[in-house]
């Protein structure tokens, strides 16, 4: 049987600034596929960064276990997945986890932007050029998330974007990894992708569904279902 479910998790974020930094950061993930599903998530916690490259002590935000799930789907694989990961400096020092997701869920203009992005993603098509088109279609969601973050007096330090094209061969794989680098080379995001067959891997499918259910229960998830 073919794989028909998957989960994409952020394994770790490496900070590669040339100069020392000390701050608290959190993240907002925005991921989507060419079937119109849009997922906005937050990891279940923030990180205290103490970055000392001159002393050979660079900082790393490691999401232990299975990582921070940024995208999940069951019932069939898409051809394209795109994502923007916002790394945010918490100026209040203890931003409540899930606060940004709740603000997005309660903002009518944000919901409208997400719905429009979902419609545009369904028209993205397939292939490498379509990946770029899908990433652009998702950009307005990242922009409105940034505006909501700004209203809370926090600062988006970096938006790290990435896409993956799932051709027939890749859809047969059990897993693969991908690293995305920020445009100014200040951060690297390591992503793990797991694909499952619903018939042969029932436990894995349950875990995939549970990842989304748990994020929703914790108030760390906003979903536009798509097809």
N, C-alpha and C positions, 0 to 999 in steps of 0.2 A: 504494500500500500504506500501511497505517496504521503509525504509530510503535508499536514494541513493546519498546523498551529506553530506559533513561534513566540519567543520572548527576547527582547533586546534589553540588556542591562549595562549600566555604566559600572565598570569594575573599579576604576580609580582615575583621579585627576592629578596630573603632575604639574607643579608650578615651576616654571623655568625662567622667572624674572632674573635679571642680572644683578639687581640690587636687593638688599634685605627688606623684608616686609613683615609686619605684624598686624593682624586684623582677624575679625570673625567674618566668615562668608557662608552664604547659603546658595542654593541653586534652584532654578526653575527649568524644567524640561518641557519642550514642545515638540512632539513627534507626530507624524502622519503618514498615510500611505495613499497610493493612487486609486484606492477604492473609497476614499473620502473620510476615512476614520481619522479624527484629530484627538490627540491625548495631551493634556497639560498636567504635569505632575511636579511634585516636590519630593526630594528624598526625606526620610524620616529623621531629620536632624541637620544641624549646621556643623561647621568645622572651625576650629581655632588655628589660624595659620601663623606659624613662626618660621619664616623663610630666611635662611642664612647661607647663601651660596658661597660667600667668601670663606666660610668655615667648613665648606663641603657638607652642609646640612640643609639641602633643599627640602621644601615641604611637599607633602603628598596627602591627598584626601582619598583614603582607601575605603571603599564600601565593602565591608566584609561579607562572607557567606556568598550568596548568589548575586550580590551587587544590588544596585538601585535600578529597578525596572522602569525604563523610560517608554517602552512600547510593548504591547501584547496583542495577539490576535489568535482566535480559534475559528475553525470553520472554513479554512481556505487561506492560502498565502497570497499576498499582493505581489506586484512586479517591482514596485519601488517603495522604499521607505526613506523619508527625509526627517531631519531633526535640527532644532536649534537649542543649544544648552546655554542658559544665561547664568553666569557666575556673578553673584551680587555681594557687595560689601554691606554688612549689617551695621548701620550707623547707630542703631539703638542698642546694639550689643547683644540683645536677647530677643530677636524677632521670633514670634510664636510660629512654630512649624505648621504649615497649612494655611497661614494667614493670606498669602498671595492667591492661592487657589480659591479660597473662599471669596476674596475680592473679585476675582475674574468671574466666578460663578454667579455673583450677585450684580454684575455690571451688564446692563442690556446692550451697550455698544460693543463690549467685548464678545458677548454671545453672538451678535450680528456679524462681527468680523470673522469669528470662528466658523459660523455657518457658511459665509461666503467663501472662505478658504476651502471648506469641505467640498463645495460645489466645483470650485476651480480645480481641485486635485483630481476629481473624477475625469477631467478632460485632459489630464497631463499626458496620457498615452503611455508608451513603453520606450525603453532604451535610455542611453546615456544623456541625450539631449532632453528627454522628458524628465530625467532626474533633476536637471538644472531648473526646468520649468516648475516642477513640483516644489522645489526648495524655495523658489521665488513666490509661489502661491501661498506658502506658509509664513513668509516673512511678516505680513501684516499682523499675524497673531503674536509674533515675538515683539513687534513694535508696540502693540497695545499693552502687552505684559510689562514692557519697559516703562511705559507711562504710569501704570498702576504702581510699580515699584518706586518710581520717582516721587509720586505723591506721598509715599510713606517715608520720604527723605533718605532712602537707601540709594546706592549707586551701582549700576550695572558695570562691572569691571571688564567683562568680556562676553561676547557671544560667539560660541564655537559651533559652527554649522557642519553638517555632514549628510551624505546620502549613500544609499546602496541600491544597486540594481540586482534583483533576484532573477537570474536566468534559470533555465531548466536544470542545468548541472548544479548550481548553487542550492536550489530548492531540495536537492537530494541529500545534501550534507546534513550531518547531525549538529555541527556547530562550526563557527569560525569567529575570528576576532578582527577588529578594525581599530586603528588609531587615527584620531582626527586632531589636527594641530591648529591653534588659533592663528589668525592672519599675521599677528606680530610676533609669533613664536614664543609667547609668554606662558602658554598652557598647552598640555596634551591630554586628551581624553581617550582612555582605553575602553573599548566597548566589546562585550561578549554577546554573541548571537546564538540562540539555541532553537533548533527546529525539531518538531515532533510529528509522529504518526499517531492519530487518535486511536486507531485500533490496537497497535502494538505497544503504545506508550501511554496507557490510560492514566497512570500515576502522574506522569509528566504533564499531561493535558490538565489534570486537576490542579496541579501546581501553577500552571499558566493562568487558569481562570482565577485561582486564589490570589495571585499577585495583584490582579486588577481589583478584585473584591476587597482585599485588605487595604489597598490604597484608598479606595472609595470610602470604606468604613472609617479610616483615619482622617478623612477630609483632605487628602493629599492628591486628589484626582478630579479632573473635569474631562468628560468625554463627549465628543460629537461622533456618534456611531458610524456614520457612512453606510456603505453596503455590506 
